[in-house]
Amino acid sequence: MTQVNTSLEANDFFQFEADFVESLRCIPMQVRLKLDTCGVKLKLEHWHRFSEAERDRLTQLQCSDRDATVAYTAYVQALVHRVQGTPASTLAIDPDPPWHNGNAVPTDVQTQAQAIGAEIGLEQWRSLRPLQRFALLKLSRPSHENRNFYPALVEFGLVSL
């Protein structure tokens, strides 16, 4: 299992993703973060139509500066165009995404934590890397099934087993 770090360059996976990392049957958090960073809405059906090498490349490519983000966007769009004949939908890019804000625990994250009897303090939130915050944000959305939220809290050292 590769260690998680603060960059978007590394091929990092979380332990709670272990059941699908080998096959990359689901879009890992690190790729989802890159997609949000470059404003591309990638559907799971597109992901499944990419080759294993293409999915792996999406985990490997950088998306940390303007040039890398432009290149990542172009690569994703070319893949989607190849498998569906049209480019992927685009999303507005948040200039100040909540996973970069260490000054406030987002309401959805706090609500989901409280629903399982946990609480995330501001210092705990600040101690997390942006990719970890991003994962908790995604895993706490009301429309998400949330089954990996608790395992993520444990993995990130926010609660004990």
DSSP file with accessible surface (Angstrom, degrees, kcal/mol):
  #  RESIDUE AA STRUCTURE BP1 BP2  ACC     N-H-->O    O-->H-N    N-H-->O    O-->H-N    TCO  KAPPA ALPHA  PHI   PSI    X-CA   Y-CA   Z-CA
    1    1 A M              0   0  127      0, 0.0     2,-0.2     0, 0.0    14,-0.1   0.000 360.0 360.0 360.0 126.8    0.0    0.0    0.0
    2    2 A T        -     0   0   66      9,-0.1    11,-0.6     1,-0.1     2,-0.2  -0.467 360.0-111.9 -76.0 143.7    1.5    3.3   -1.0
    3    3 A Q        -     0   0  149     -2,-0.2     2,-0.3     9,-0.1    -1,-0.1  -0.497  27.0-119.5 -75.9 147.8    1.6    6.1    1.6
    4    4 A V        +     0   0   17     -2,-0.2     2,-0.3     8,-0.1    -1,-0.1  -0.619  37.8 173.3 -84.5 140.2   -0.6    9.1    1.3
    5    5 A N        -     0   0   60      2,-0.3   126,-0.2    -2,-0.3     7,-0.1  -0.822  44.7 -96.9-137.0-175.8    1.2   12.5    1.0
    6    6 A T  S    S+     0   0   98     -2,-0.3     2,-0.1   124,-0.1   125,-0.1   0.693  93.0  84.4 -80.0 -17.8    0.2   16.1    0.3
    7    7 A S        -     0   0   35      1,-0.1    -2,-0.3   123,-0.1   124,-0.0  -0.394  69.4-142.0 -83.6 164.4    1.0   16.1   -3.4
    8    8 A L  S    S+     0   0   29      1,-0.1    -1,-0.1    -2,-0.1     4,-0.1   0.332  91.0  77.7 -98.9   3.7   -1.2   15.1   -6.2
    9    9 A E  S    S+     0   0   53     53,-0.1    -1,-0.1     2,-0.1    -3,-0.0   0.840  74.1  85.0 -80.9 -37.9    1.7   13.6   -8.0
   10   10 A A  S    S-     0   0   27      1,-0.1     2,-1.8    -3,-0.0    -5,-0.1  -0.312  84.5-117.7 -73.4 152.5    2.2   10.4   -6.1
   11   11 A N        +     0   0   34     49,-0.1     2,-0.4    -7,-0.0    -9,-0.1  -0.608  56.2 165.0 -85.7  76.0    0.3    7.2   -6.8
   12   12 A D        -     0   0    5     -2,-1.8     2,-0.3    47,-0.2    18,-0.3  -0.826  17.7-179.2-105.9 137.8   -1.4    7.2   -3.4
   13   13 A F        -     0   0   15    -11,-0.6     2,-0.2    -2,-0.4    -9,-0.1  -0.945  24.3-122.1-130.0 153.3   -4.3    5.2   -2.2
   14   14 A F    >   -     0   0    1     -2,-0.3     3,-1.4     1,-0.1     4,-0.2  -0.604  22.9-120.3 -89.7 156.0   -6.1    5.0    1.1
   15   15 A Q  G >  S+     0   0  125      1,-0.3     3,-2.0    -2,-0.2     4,-0.2   0.861 113.3  62.4 -61.8 -35.5   -6.5    1.8    3.0
   16   16 A F  G 3  S+     0   0   18      1,-0.3     3,-0.3     2,-0.1    -1,-0.3   0.651 101.1  54.3 -68.8  -8.8  -10.3    2.1    2.8
   17   17 A E  G X> S+     0   0    3     -3,-1.4     3,-2.2     1,-0.2     4,-1.1   0.402  76.5 106.3 -96.8   1.0   -9.9    1.8   -1.0
   18   18 A A  H <>  +     0   0   50     -3,-2.0     4,-0.6     1,-0.3     3,-0.2   0.782  66.3  66.0 -56.3 -31.2   -8.0   -1.4   -0.7
   19   19 A D  H 34 S+     0   0   85     -3,-0.3    -1,-0.3    -4,-0.2     4,-0.1   0.689 117.7  23.1 -70.2 -13.2  -10.9   -3.6   -2.0
   20   20 A F  H <>>S+     0   0   14     -3,-2.2     4,-1.9     2,-0.1     5,-0.9   0.445  95.4  93.5-129.0   2.0  -10.8   -2.0   -5.4
   21   21 A V  H  <5S+     0   0   21     -4,-1.1    -2,-0.1    -3,-0.2    -3,-0.1   0.908  82.9  55.4 -65.2 -43.2   -7.2   -0.6   -5.8
   22   22 A E  T  <5S+     0   0  175     -4,-0.6    -1,-0.2     1,-0.2    -2,-0.1   0.917 122.9  26.7 -58.1 -43.0   -5.8   -3.7   -7.5
   23   23 A S  T  45S-     0   0   54     -4,-0.1    -1,-0.2    -3,-0.1    -2,-0.2   0.607  94.0-140.0 -93.9 -13.6   -8.4   -3.6  -10.3
   24   24 A L  T  <5 +     0   0    8     -4,-1.9    -3,-0.2     1,-0.1    -2,-0.1   0.877  46.9 153.0  51.1  41.8   -9.1    0.1  -10.1
   25   25 A R      < +     0   0  107     -5,-0.9     2,-0.3     2,-0.1    -1,-0.1   0.738  62.6  44.2 -73.2 -20.5  -12.8   -0.8  -10.6
   26   26 A C  S    S-     0   0   34     -6,-0.4    -9,-0.0    -9,-0.1    -6,-0.0  -0.842 100.2 -99.3-117.6 160.6  -13.8    2.4   -8.8
   27   27 A I        -     0   0   24     -2,-0.3    -2,-0.1     4,-0.0    -6,-0.1  -0.686  44.0-132.1 -80.9 115.8  -12.4    5.9   -9.2
   28   28 A P    >>  -     0   0    0      0, 0.0     4,-2.5     0, 0.0     3,-0.7  -0.264  18.2-110.7 -68.9 157.7   -9.9    6.4   -6.3
   29   29 A M  H 3> S+     0   0    5      1,-0.2     4,-2.9     2,-0.2     5,-0.2   0.866 116.1  58.7 -55.7 -40.3  -10.0    9.5   -4.2
   30   30 A Q  H 3> S+     0   0    4    -18,-0.3     4,-1.7     1,-0.2    -1,-0.2   0.898 110.2  43.2 -61.1 -35.9   -6.7   10.8   -5.6
   31   31 A V  H <> S+     0   0    0     -3,-0.7     4,-2.8     2,-0.2    -1,-0.2   0.908 111.5  54.2 -74.3 -39.7   -8.1   10.8   -9.2
   32   32 A R  H  X S+     0   0   53     -4,-2.5     4,-2.4     1,-0.2    -2,-0.2   0.900 108.2  50.4 -60.7 -38.4  -11.4   12.3   -7.9
   33   33 A L  H  X S+     0   0    4     -4,-2.9     4,-2.5     2,-0.2    -1,-0.2   0.930 110.4  49.1 -64.2 -43.6   -9.4   15.1   -6.4
   34   34 A K  H  X S+     0   0    0     -4,-1.7     4,-2.1    -5,-0.2    -2,-0.2   0.905 110.3  51.4 -62.0 -41.1   -7.5   15.7   -9.7
   35   35 A L  H  X>S+     0   0    7     -4,-2.8     5,-2.1     2,-0.2     4,-1.2   0.917 111.2  46.7 -63.2 -43.2  -10.8   15.7  -11.6
   36   36 A D  H  <5S+     0   0   38     -4,-2.4    58,-0.3     1,-0.2    -2,-0.2   0.884 110.9  54.3 -64.9 -36.0  -12.3   18.3   -9.2
   37   37 A T  H  <5S+     0   0   38     -4,-2.5    -2,-0.2     1,-0.2    -1,-0.2   0.875 116.8  35.8 -65.6 -37.1   -9.1   20.3   -9.6
   38   38 A C  H  <5S-     0   0    9     -4,-2.1    -1,-0.2    -5,-0.2    -2,-0.2   0.492 111.3-118.3 -98.6  -1.7   -9.3   20.3  -13.4
   39   39 A G  T  <5 +     0   0    2     -4,-1.2    52,-2.6     1,-0.2     2,-0.5   0.834  61.8 142.4  75.4  35.0  -13.1   20.6  -13.5
   40   40 A V  E   < -A   90   0A   2     -5,-2.1     2,-0.9    50,-0.3    -1,-0.2  -0.922  43.3-147.2-112.2 131.6  -14.0   17.4  -15.3
   41   41 A K  E     -A   89   0A 107     48,-2.9    48,-0.6    -2,-0.5     2,-0.6  -0.837  21.5-171.9 -96.2 102.1  -17.0   15.3  -14.5
   42   42 A L        -     0   0   16     -2,-0.9     2,-0.2    46,-0.1    -7,-0.0  -0.856  11.7-144.6 -98.6 124.7  -15.9   11.7  -15.1
   43   43 A K    >>  -     0   0   94     -2,-0.6     4,-2.2     1,-0.1     3,-0.6  -0.579  19.8-122.0 -86.3 150.9  -18.6    9.1  -14.9
   44   44 A L  H 3> S+     0   0   81      1,-0.2     4,-2.5    -2,-0.2     5,-0.2   0.871 113.8  60.1 -59.1 -34.5  -18.0    5.6  -13.6
   45   45 A E  H 3> S+     0   0  109      1,-0.2     4,-1.0     2,-0.2    -1,-0.2   0.877 105.8  47.7 -63.4 -35.0  -19.1    4.2  -16.9
   46   46 A H  H X> S+     0   0    3     -3,-0.6     4,-0.9     2,-0.2     3,-0.8   0.946 109.6  52.9 -65.9 -49.1  -16.3    6.1  -18.7
   47   47 A W  H >< S+     0   0    0     -4,-2.2     3,-1.0     1,-0.3    -2,-0.2   0.900 107.2  52.1 -52.2 -44.9  -13.8    4.9  -16.1
   48   48 A H  H 3< S+     0   0   96     -4,-2.5    -1,-0.3     1,-0.3    -2,-0.2   0.775 106.0  55.0 -65.8 -26.0  -14.8    1.3  -16.8
   49   49 A R  H << S+     0   0  137     -4,-1.0    -1,-0.3    -3,-0.8    -2,-0.2   0.606  89.8  92.2 -85.1 -12.3  -14.4    1.8  -20.5
   50   50 A F  S << S-     0   0    4     -3,-1.0    30,-0.0    -4,-0.9    29,-0.0  -0.515  86.0-107.3 -75.5 151.3  -10.8    3.0  -20.1
   51   51 A S     >  -     0   0   54     -2,-0.2     4,-2.6     1,-0.1     5,-0.2  -0.287  29.3-107.8 -71.1 163.9   -8.0    0.3  -20.2
   52   52 A E  H  > S+     0   0  130      1,-0.2     4,-2.7     2,-0.2     5,-0.2   0.909 122.6  52.6 -59.1 -40.2   -6.3   -0.7  -17.1
   53   53 A A  H  > S+     0   0   72      2,-0.2     4,-2.4     1,-0.2    -1,-0.2   0.891 108.9  49.4 -64.2 -38.9   -3.2    1.2  -18.3
   54   54 A E  H  > S+     0   0   33      2,-0.2     4,-1.9     1,-0.2    -2,-0.2   0.920 111.8  48.0 -67.4 -42.8   -5.2    4.4  -18.9
   55   55 A R  H  X S+     0   0   32     -4,-2.6     4,-1.0     1,-0.2    -2,-0.2   0.928 112.6  49.3 -62.1 -43.4   -6.8    4.2  -15.4
   56   56 A D  H >X S+     0   0   67     -4,-2.7     4,-1.4     1,-0.2     3,-0.8   0.914 107.7  54.4 -62.5 -40.4   -3.4    3.6  -13.9
   57   57 A R  H 3X S+     0   0  123     -4,-2.4     4,-2.6     1,-0.3    -1,-0.2   0.883 102.2  57.8 -61.9 -36.3   -2.0    6.6  -15.9
   58   58 A L  H 3< S+     0   0    0     -4,-1.9    -1,-0.3     1,-0.2    -2,-0.2   0.789 107.2  48.3 -65.7 -25.8   -4.7    8.8  -14.4
   59   59 A T  H << S+     0   0    0     -4,-1.0    -1,-0.2    -3,-0.8   -47,-0.2   0.776 115.9  44.7 -79.4 -26.9   -3.4    7.9  -11.0
   60   60 A Q  H  < S+     0   0   84     -4,-1.4    -2,-0.2    -3,-0.2    -3,-0.1   0.798  89.9  96.0 -87.4 -33.8    0.1    8.7  -12.0
   61   61 A L  S  < S-     0   0   34     -4,-2.6     2,-0.1    -5,-0.1     7,-0.0  -0.284  74.7-116.3 -64.1 147.4   -0.2   11.9  -13.8
   62   62 A Q        +     0   0  102      1,-0.1    10,-0.2     2,-0.0   -53,-0.1  -0.399  32.2 171.7 -78.6 156.7    0.4   15.2  -12.0
   63   63 A C        +     0   0    1     -2,-0.1    -1,-0.1     8,-0.1     3,-0.1  -0.221  45.8 107.6-156.4  49.6   -2.3   17.8  -11.5
   64   64 A S  S    S+     0   0   62    -56,-0.0     2,-0.3   -57,-0.0     3,-0.0   0.574  74.9  32.6-114.4 -12.7   -0.5   20.3   -9.1
   65   65 A D  S  > S-     0   0   85      1,-0.1     4,-2.7     0, 0.0     5,-0.2  -0.843  91.8 -92.2-136.3 175.7    0.2   23.4  -11.2
   66   66 A R  H  > S+     0   0  196     -2,-0.3     4,-2.5     1,-0.2     5,-0.2   0.924 122.4  45.7 -58.0 -48.4   -1.5   25.1  -14.1
   67   67 A D  H  > S+     0   0  131      1,-0.2     4,-2.4     2,-0.2    -1,-0.2   0.924 115.0  47.3 -63.6 -43.0    0.4   23.3  -16.9
   68   68 A A  H  > S+     0   0   16      2,-0.2     4,-2.7     1,-0.2    -1,-0.2   0.894 111.9  51.1 -65.2 -38.2    0.0   19.9  -15.3
   69   69 A T  H  X S+     0   0   25     -4,-2.7     4,-2.7     2,-0.2    -2,-0.2   0.916 109.9  49.2 -65.9 -42.2   -3.7   20.6  -14.8
   70   70 A V  H  X S+     0   0   75     -4,-2.5     4,-2.4    -5,-0.2    -2,-0.2   0.934 113.7  46.7 -61.9 -44.3   -4.2   21.6  -18.4
   71   71 A A  H  X S+     0   0   61     -4,-2.4     4,-2.4     2,-0.2    -2,-0.2   0.907 112.4  49.8 -65.3 -41.1   -2.4   18.4  -19.5
   72   72 A Y  H  X S+     0   0    1     -4,-2.7     4,-2.7     2,-0.2     5,-0.2   0.937 111.0  49.7 -63.1 -45.9   -4.4   16.2  -17.2
   73   73 A T  H  X S+     0   0   35     -4,-2.7     4,-2.8     1,-0.2     5,-0.2   0.924 111.3  48.9 -58.0 -47.2   -7.7   17.8  -18.4
   74   74 A A  H  X S+     0   0   61     -4,-2.4     4,-2.4     2,-0.2    -1,-0.2   0.907 111.7  49.3 -61.7 -41.4   -6.7   17.2  -22.0
   75   75 A Y  H  X S+     0   0   57     -4,-2.4     4,-2.3     2,-0.2    -2,-0.2   0.945 113.1  45.7 -64.7 -47.2   -5.8   13.6  -21.4
   76   76 A V  H  X S+     0   0    0     -4,-2.7     4,-2.7     1,-0.2     5,-0.2   0.937 113.6  49.5 -61.0 -46.6   -9.0   12.8  -19.5
   77   77 A Q  H  X S+     0   0   32     -4,-2.8     4,-2.8    -5,-0.2    -1,-0.2   0.893 109.4  51.8 -63.1 -38.4  -11.1   14.6  -22.2
   78   78 A A  H  X S+     0   0   60     -4,-2.4     4,-2.2    -5,-0.2    -1,-0.2   0.916 111.0  48.3 -63.9 -41.2   -9.3   12.6  -25.0
   79   79 A L  H  X S+     0   0    8     -4,-2.3     4,-2.0     2,-0.2    -2,-0.2   0.935 113.6  45.7 -62.9 -47.5  -10.0    9.4  -23.2
   80   80 A V  H  X S+     0   0    0     -4,-2.7     4,-2.5     1,-0.2     5,-0.5   0.925 111.3  52.7 -63.8 -42.6  -13.7   10.2  -22.7
   81   81 A H  H  X S+     0   0  100     -4,-2.8     4,-2.3    -5,-0.2    -1,-0.2   0.914 108.9  51.3 -59.3 -40.6  -14.0   11.4  -26.3
   82   82 A R  H  < S+     0   0  136     -4,-2.2    -1,-0.2    -5,-0.2    -2,-0.2   0.910 116.1  39.1 -63.9 -40.5  -12.6    8.1  -27.5
   83   83 A V  H  < S+     0   0    9     -4,-2.0    -2,-0.2    -5,-0.1    -1,-0.2   0.736 133.6  19.4 -87.3 -20.8  -15.0    6.0  -25.4
   84   84 A Q  H  < S-     0   0   64     -4,-2.5    -3,-0.2     2,-0.2    -2,-0.2   0.497  95.7-119.3-126.9  -7.5  -18.2    8.0  -25.9
   85   85 A G  S  < S+     0   0   46     -4,-2.3    -4,-0.2    -5,-0.5    -3,-0.1   0.372  89.6  64.9  87.6  -8.0  -17.6   10.2  -28.9
   86   86 A T  S    S-     0   0   76     -6,-0.4    -2,-0.2    -9,-0.0    -1,-0.1  -0.969  90.0 -96.2-140.4 157.8  -18.0   13.5  -27.0
   87   87 A P        -     0   0   77      0, 0.0   -10,-0.1     0, 0.0     3,-0.1  -0.243  46.7 -94.8 -70.4 163.7  -16.0   15.1  -24.2
   88   88 A A        -     0   0    6      1,-0.1   -46,-0.1   -11,-0.1    -7,-0.0  -0.342  46.9 -93.8 -69.9 157.5  -16.9   14.8  -20.6
   89   89 A S  E     -A   41   0A  73    -48,-0.6   -48,-2.9   -49,-0.1     2,-0.3  -0.348  42.2-130.4 -65.4 154.3  -19.0   17.4  -18.9
   90   90 A T  E     -A   40   0A 106    -50,-0.2     2,-0.3    -3,-0.1   -50,-0.3  -0.773  14.1-150.8-110.1 157.0  -17.1   20.1  -17.1
   91   91 A L        -     0   0   72    -52,-2.6     2,-0.1    -2,-0.3   -50,-0.0  -0.895  29.8 -97.4-120.6 153.3  -17.6   21.5  -13.6
   92   92 A A        -     0   0  102     -2,-0.3     2,-0.6     1,-0.1   -53,-0.1  -0.467  40.2-128.1 -65.6 138.8  -16.9   24.9  -12.2
   93   93 A I        -     0   0   93     -2,-0.1   -56,-0.1   -55,-0.1    -1,-0.1  -0.834  15.4-132.8 -95.0 121.3  -13.5   24.9  -10.5
   94   94 A D        -     0   0   81     -2,-0.6   -55,-0.0   -58,-0.3    -1,-0.0  -0.622   9.0-155.8 -73.1 118.2  -13.7   26.2   -6.9
   95   95 A P  S    S+     0   0  129      0, 0.0    -1,-0.2     0, 0.0    -2,-0.0   0.733  93.7  30.0 -69.0 -19.1  -10.9   28.7   -6.5
   96   96 A D  S    S-     0   0  107     -3,-0.0     5,-0.1     5,-0.0    -2,-0.0  -0.582  87.0-165.7-136.4  71.1  -10.9   28.1   -2.8
   97   97 A P    >   -     0   0   13      0, 0.0     3,-2.0     0, 0.0     4,-0.4  -0.242  27.8-120.6 -65.2 147.5  -12.0   24.5   -2.3
   98   98 A P  G >  S+     0   0   49      0, 0.0     3,-1.1     0, 0.0     6,-0.2   0.752 108.5  67.3 -62.2 -23.2  -13.0   23.5    1.3
   99   99 A W  G 3  S+     0   0   24      1,-0.3    34,-0.2     3,-0.0    35,-0.2   0.670 100.1  51.5 -73.5 -11.7  -10.3   20.8    1.4
  100  100 A H  G <  S+     0   0  107     -3,-2.0     2,-0.9    33,-0.1    -1,-0.3   0.502  90.7  92.0 -94.8  -6.3   -7.7   23.6    1.4
  101  101 A N    X   +     0   0   52     -3,-1.1     3,-0.5    -4,-0.4    -1,-0.1  -0.794  44.0 172.7 -94.9 106.1   -9.4   25.4    4.3
  102  102 A G  T 3   +     0   0   13     -2,-0.9    24,-0.2     1,-0.2    -1,-0.1   0.365  67.4  77.1 -89.3   6.0   -8.0   24.3    7.6
  103  103 A N  T 3  S+     0   0  114      1,-0.2     2,-0.3    22,-0.1    -1,-0.2   0.479  98.3  30.3 -97.3  -3.4  -10.0   27.0    9.5
  104  104 A A    <   -     0   0   49     -3,-0.5    -1,-0.2    -6,-0.2    -3,-0.1  -0.931  69.1-132.3-157.0 131.2  -13.4   25.3    9.5
  105  105 A V        -     0   0   27     -2,-0.3    17,-0.1    15,-0.1    -3,-0.1  -0.730  43.8-112.3 -79.7 121.4  -14.7   21.7    9.5
  106  106 A P     >  -     0   0   25      0, 0.0     4,-2.4     0, 0.0     3,-0.3  -0.228  18.7-121.3 -57.7 145.5  -17.4   21.6    6.8
  107  107 A T  H  > S+     0   0  109      1,-0.2     4,-3.1     2,-0.2     5,-0.2   0.887 110.5  53.1 -55.5 -45.9  -20.9   21.0    8.0
  108  108 A D  H  > S+     0   0   72      1,-0.2     4,-2.4     2,-0.2    -1,-0.2   0.890 110.4  48.3 -61.1 -38.1  -21.5   17.8    6.0
  109  109 A V  H  > S+     0   0    0     -3,-0.3     4,-2.5     2,-0.2    -2,-0.2   0.947 114.2  45.4 -66.5 -46.0  -18.3   16.3    7.5
  110  110 A Q  H  X S+     0   0   38     -4,-2.4     4,-2.7     1,-0.2    -2,-0.2   0.913 113.4  50.7 -64.2 -41.5  -19.3   17.3   11.1
  111  111 A T  H  X S+     0   0   78     -4,-3.1     4,-2.0    -5,-0.2    -1,-0.2   0.925 111.8  46.6 -62.4 -45.4  -22.9   16.1   10.5
  112  112 A Q  H  X S+     0   0   36     -4,-2.4     4,-0.8    -5,-0.2    -1,-0.2   0.907 112.7  50.4 -65.5 -40.5  -21.7   12.7    9.3
  113  113 A A  H ><>S+     0   0    0     -4,-2.5     5,-3.1     1,-0.2     3,-1.1   0.942 110.8  48.8 -62.0 -46.1  -19.2   12.3   12.1
  114  114 A Q  H ><5S+     0   0  112     -4,-2.7     3,-1.7     1,-0.3    -1,-0.2   0.857 102.3  63.5 -63.4 -33.0  -21.9   13.2   14.7
  115  115 A A  H 3<5S+     0   0   78     -4,-2.0    -1,-0.3     1,-0.3    -2,-0.2   0.766 109.3  40.5 -63.7 -23.7  -24.2   10.6   13.1
  116  116 A I  T <<5S-     0   0   70     -3,-1.1    -1,-0.3    -4,-0.8    -2,-0.2   0.197 125.9 -99.6-109.2  14.8  -21.7    7.9   14.0
  117  117 A G  T < 5S+     0   0   73     -3,-1.7     2,-0.3     1,-0.3    -3,-0.2   0.723  85.3 116.5  80.5  22.7  -21.0    9.3   17.5
  118  118 A A      < -     0   0   15     -5,-3.1     2,-0.4    -6,-0.2    -1,-0.3  -0.752  46.5-155.7-117.4 165.4  -17.7   11.1   16.5
  119  119 A E        -     0   0  136     -2,-0.3     2,-0.6    39,-0.2    -9,-0.1  -0.995   7.3-148.6-141.3 138.1  -16.6   14.7   16.5
  120  120 A I        -     0   0    2     -2,-0.4   -15,-0.1   -10,-0.0     2,-0.1  -0.934  18.9-151.1-109.6 113.1  -13.8   16.2   14.4
  121  121 A G     >  -     0   0   28     -2,-0.6     4,-2.5    37,-0.1     5,-0.2  -0.382  26.5-109.3 -78.8 162.1  -12.2   19.2   16.2
  122  122 A L  H  > S+     0   0   67      1,-0.2     4,-2.7     2,-0.2     5,-0.2   0.896 119.0  52.1 -60.1 -40.8  -10.6   22.1   14.4
  123  123 A E  H  > S+     0   0  130      1,-0.2     4,-1.5     2,-0.2    -1,-0.2   0.890 109.6  50.0 -65.2 -37.0   -7.1   21.0   15.3
  124  124 A Q  H  > S+     0   0   64      2,-0.2     4,-0.6     1,-0.2    -2,-0.2   0.931 111.1  49.2 -63.8 -45.1   -7.8   17.5   14.0
  125  125 A W  H >< S+     0   0    0     -4,-2.5     3,-1.3     1,-0.2    -2,-0.2   0.927 110.3  50.9 -60.1 -43.7   -9.1   19.0   10.7
  126  126 A R  H 3< S+     0   0   99     -4,-2.7    -1,-0.2     1,-0.3    -2,-0.2   0.809 103.6  59.9 -63.9 -30.6   -6.0   21.2   10.4
  127  127 A S  H 3< S+     0   0   88     -4,-1.5    -1,-0.3    -5,-0.2    -2,-0.2   0.649  88.6  94.4 -74.3 -14.2   -3.7   18.2   10.9
  128  128 A L  S << S-     0   0    7     -3,-1.3    28,-0.0    -4,-0.6    -3,-0.0  -0.493  78.4-119.4 -80.0 148.5   -5.2   16.4    7.8
  129  129 A R    >>  -     0   0   80     -2,-0.2     4,-2.4     1,-0.1     3,-0.5  -0.472  33.2-105.7 -76.0 155.9   -3.6   16.6    4.4
  130  130 A P  H 3> S+     0   0   31      0, 0.0     4,-2.9     0, 0.0     5,-0.2   0.877 121.4  54.3 -53.4 -39.7   -5.7   18.1    1.6
  131  131 A L  H 3> S+     0   0    5   -126,-0.2     4,-2.4     1,-0.2     5,-0.1   0.898 108.8  49.0 -63.8 -36.7   -6.3   14.7    0.1
  132  132 A Q  H <> S+     0   0   14     -3,-0.5     4,-2.4     2,-0.2    -1,-0.2   0.921 112.2  47.7 -67.2 -44.2   -7.6   13.4    3.4
  133  133 A R  H  X S+     0   0   22     -4,-2.4     4,-2.5   -34,-0.2    -2,-0.2   0.918 110.9  52.4 -60.6 -43.6   -9.9   16.4    3.8
  134  134 A F  H  X S+     0   0    0     -4,-2.9     4,-2.7    -5,-0.2     5,-0.2   0.933 108.5  50.6 -57.2 -46.7  -11.1   15.9    0.3
  135  135 A A  H  X S+     0   0    0     -4,-2.4     4,-2.9     1,-0.2    -2,-0.2   0.932 110.5  48.3 -59.8 -45.8  -11.9   12.2    1.0
  136  136 A L  H  X S+     0   0    0     -4,-2.4     4,-1.0     1,-0.2    -1,-0.2   0.898 111.0  51.6 -63.6 -37.7  -13.9   13.1    4.1
  137  137 A L  H >< S+     0   0   26     -4,-2.5     3,-0.5     1,-0.2     4,-0.5   0.944 113.8  43.3 -62.0 -47.2  -15.8   15.7    2.2
  138  138 A K  H >< S+     0   0   31     -4,-2.7     3,-0.8     1,-0.2    -2,-0.2   0.897 114.4  50.3 -65.5 -40.1  -16.7   13.3   -0.6
  139  139 A L  H 3< S+     0   0    2     -4,-2.9    10,-0.2     1,-0.2    -1,-0.2   0.620 109.6  52.1 -75.7 -12.0  -17.5   10.5    1.9
  140  140 A S  T << S+     0   0    3     -4,-1.0    -1,-0.2    -3,-0.5    -2,-0.2   0.457  75.8 124.3-103.7  -0.1  -19.8   12.7    3.9
  141  141 A R    X   -     0   0   80     -3,-0.8     3,-1.9    -4,-0.5     5,-0.1  -0.317  68.0-126.5 -61.2 140.2  -22.0   14.0    1.1
  142  142 A P  T 3  S+     0   0  106      0, 0.0    -1,-0.1     0, 0.0    -3,-0.0   0.819 110.4  54.3 -57.5 -29.6  -25.7   13.4    1.8
  143  143 A S  T 3  S+     0   0  107      2,-0.0     2,-0.2     3,-0.0    -2,-0.1   0.532  94.0  89.5 -83.0  -4.0  -26.0   11.7   -1.6
  144  144 A H  S <  S-     0   0   41     -3,-1.9    -5,-0.0     1,-0.1    -6,-0.0  -0.627  81.7-127.6 -94.8 150.6  -23.1    9.2   -0.8
  145  145 A E        -     0   0  137     -2,-0.2    -1,-0.1     1,-0.1    -6,-0.1   0.695  32.9-151.8 -73.0 -17.0  -23.7    5.9    0.9
  146  146 A N    >>  +     0   0   32     -8,-0.2     3,-1.4     1,-0.1     4,-0.5   0.557  49.4 135.1  67.1  12.4  -21.0    6.8    3.4
  147  147 A R  T 34 S+     0   0  132      1,-0.3     3,-0.1     2,-0.1    -1,-0.1   0.779  74.3  47.5 -66.9 -23.9  -19.8    3.3    4.2
  148  148 A N  T 3> S+     0   0   25      1,-0.1     4,-2.1     2,-0.1    -1,-0.3   0.445  87.1  89.6 -95.0   2.1  -16.2    4.3    4.0
  149  149 A F  H <> S+     0   0    1     -3,-1.4     4,-2.4   -10,-0.2     5,-0.2   0.964  90.5  43.0 -64.1 -51.2  -16.5    7.4    6.2
  150  150 A Y  H  X S+     0   0   94     -4,-0.5     4,-2.4     1,-0.2     5,-0.2   0.944 113.5  51.0 -62.3 -47.8  -15.9    5.6    9.5
  151  151 A P  H  > S+     0   0   51      0, 0.0     4,-2.8     0, 0.0    -1,-0.2   0.890 110.4  51.7 -57.1 -34.2  -12.9    3.6    8.1
  152  152 A A  H  X S+     0   0    0     -4,-2.1     4,-2.6     2,-0.2     6,-0.2   0.923 107.1  51.8 -66.7 -43.1  -11.5    6.8    6.8
  153  153 A L  H  <>S+     0   0    1     -4,-2.4     5,-2.8     2,-0.2     6,-1.0   0.910 113.1  45.6 -59.0 -41.9  -11.8    8.4   10.3
  154  154 A V  H ><5S+     0   0   39     -4,-2.4     3,-1.7     4,-0.2    -2,-0.2   0.949 112.8  49.7 -65.0 -48.5   -9.9    5.5   11.8
  155  155 A E  H 3<5S+     0   0   49     -4,-2.8    -2,-0.2     1,-0.3    -1,-0.2   0.868 111.1  49.5 -59.4 -36.8   -7.3    5.5    9.0
  156  156 A F  T 3<5S-     0   0   20     -4,-2.6    -1,-0.3    -5,-0.2    -2,-0.2   0.407 116.0-114.5 -85.6   1.9   -6.7    9.2    9.5
  157  157 A G  T < 5S+     0   0   58     -3,-1.7    -3,-0.2     2,-0.2    -2,-0.1   0.719  81.7 122.4  75.6  22.8   -6.4    8.8   13.3
  158  158 A L  S   <S+     0   0   14     -5,-2.8     2,-0.3    -6,-0.2   -39,-0.2   0.688  78.1  17.0 -90.4 -22.3   -9.5   10.8   14.1
  159  159 A V  S    S-     0   0   33     -6,-1.0     2,-0.3    -9,-0.1    -2,-0.2  -0.966  76.7-123.6-141.7 160.4  -11.2    8.0   16.0
  160  160 A S              0   0  109     -2,-0.3    -6,-0.1     1,-0.1    -7,-0.0  -0.746 360.0 360.0-102.4 154.4  -10.1    4.8   17.6
  161  161 A L              0   0  175     -2,-0.3    -1,-0.1    -7,-0.1     0, 0.0  -0.272 360.0 360.0 -67.5 360.0  -11.5    1.3   16.8
